[in-house]
Every structure is written in C-alpha cells, then in structure tokens.
Amino acid sequence: MGIRENEEKIIKDFQNLQTWEDKYKYIIDLGKELNEFPEEYRTDKYKIKGCQSQVWLHADFKDGKIYFQADSDAMIVKGLASMLLKVYSGHCPSEILSSPPEFLKEIGISQHLSPTRNNGLSSMLKQIQMYALAFKTLENKKSK
C-alpha cells in the first residue's frame, strides 16, 4: 500500500468516529499497537526535540525503504507517533519527501491538540523527513 492509501485508511477511520473522545481513544489504541521499542535506542540521540513528553524515533534503511520505530511516555503522543509510522514506514525516501501530511489537516487533528502536542507532532514529522532526506542522500551517493 502506498502512502496515500495509508492516509485514506486513517481518514476513513476518523470519519467513522463520531466524537473527539472516540477519536482520542482510537489514537491511544494506535499507540498500543506499536512494536516494543528497543532499549538501545532510548537515548538522547533518538529523542525528538520539541516535544513536551519524551518521544524516541529510530529509522532503519533496508532495500531502499525506511522502517521507523517509535515510542513515547505519553499515550496520546505514542498514538500520534503510531499514526505517522502507519503512513510513512516501509516507503522509499523520495515517496516520503513528496508526501506532505495532508491527512492531518483532513482529520482536523491540530484543532484538537494542545499547542505543545502540535509542536511535538510537527517535530516528529520533521524528524521523519530528515531521516528520509539523509537516506535519500546516502542512496544517491551509492548510486554514483
């Protein structure tokens, strides 16, 4: 499935939920689906700056695709991280870089998060894009 298809699934899931209380529960449930985060990556090197809660993001580059792992000590933030991973993990750097997170606007999440959580979400997105840019650069160097 491509990034847009992943986004469409999340949009559809959000549209099926009536209240923001239900949508928050959905986000929390997404966080519970995250794989166990390896302790070796729970360091400052992988910590997202700009988040009020603690958030770690690690990326592996295999066969031209980026695979992300994330964790947080806050359930909502963990769910937001899981949502981003569902959209972007397992895709090539170029696809990630050419896919702005329009789905976040479509589900209206920013109006329902505190300013600090919005900053954290933006910081996670920036870090995902930074990984994609770094791996794309690495890939370009290898192909020359």
HUWO-V914639 format. One record per pair of residues at least 12 apart in sequence whose C-alpha atoms are under 8 Angstrom apart, sorted by sequence separation. I is the first residue (numbers start at 1). J is the second residue. D is the distance in whole Angstrom. If there is no record, write none. Layout:
# HUWO-V914639
I_J_D + I_J_D
This chain:
# HUWO-V914639
46_58_6 + 57_69_6 + 58_70_6 + 70_82_7 + 43_56_8 + 57_70_4 + 42_56_6 + 56_70_5 + 57_71_7 + 41_56_7 + 55_70_7 + 56_71_5 + 70_85_8 + 41_57_8 + 55_71_6 + 56_72_6 + 69_85_7 + 41_58_7 + 55_72_4 + 68_85_6 + 54_72_5 + 55_73_7 + 53_72_7 + 54_73_6 + 53_73_6 + 54_74_7 + 53_74_6 + 68_89_5 + 55_77_8 + 67_89_5 + 68_90_8 + 55_78_8 + 66_89_6 + 67_90_5 + 53_77_8 + 66_90_5 + 67_91_8 + 65_90_5 + 66_91_6 + 65_91_5 + 66_92_6 + 64_91_8 + 65_92_4 + 66_93_7 + 64_92_6 + 65_93_7 + 64_93_8 + 37_69_7 + 97_129_6 + 37_70_6 + 96_129_7 + 35_69_7 + 37_71_6 + 34_69_8 + 97_132_7 + 34_70_7 + 96_132_7 + 97_133_7 + 34_71_8 + 94_132_7 + 93_132_4 + 77_117_7 + 81_121_8 + 92_132_8 + 93_133_7 + 80_121_7 + 84_125_8 + 93_135_6 + 94_136_7 + 77_120_8 + 81_124_7 + 93_136_5 + 31_75_6 + 77_121_8 + 31_76_7 + 31_77_8 + 32_78_8 + 28_75_6 + 31_78_5 + 32_79_7 + 28_76_5 + 30_78_8 + 31_79_4 + 34_82_6 + 27_76_6 + 30_79_5 + 31_80_7 + 33_82_8 + 28_78_7 + 29_79_7 + 30_80_8 + 31_81_7 + 28_79_5 + 31_82_5 + 24_76_7 + 27_79_5 + 30_82_6 + 31_83_8 + 27_80_6 + 30_83_7 + 27_83_8 + 52_116_6 + 51_116_7 + 52_117_7 + 51_117_7 + 66_132_7 + 57_124_8 + 51_119_6 + 52_120_7 + 50_119_6 + 51_120_4 + 50_120_6 + 51_121_8 + 57_127_8 + 49_120_8 + 48_120_8 + 51_123_7 + 59_131_7 + 10_83_8 + 50_123_6 + 49_123_7 + 61_135_7 + 48_123_7 + 64_139_8 + 48_124_7 + 48_127_7 + 6_86_7 + 7_87_6 + 6_87_5 + 4_87_8 + 3_87_5 + 3_88_6 + 3_91_8 + 2_91_8 + 3_95_8 + 11_103_7 + 15_107_8 + 20_112_8 + 3_96_8 + 10_103_8 + 14_107_7 + 4_99_8 + 8_103_7 + 11_106_7 + 3_99_7 + 7_103_6 + 11_107_6
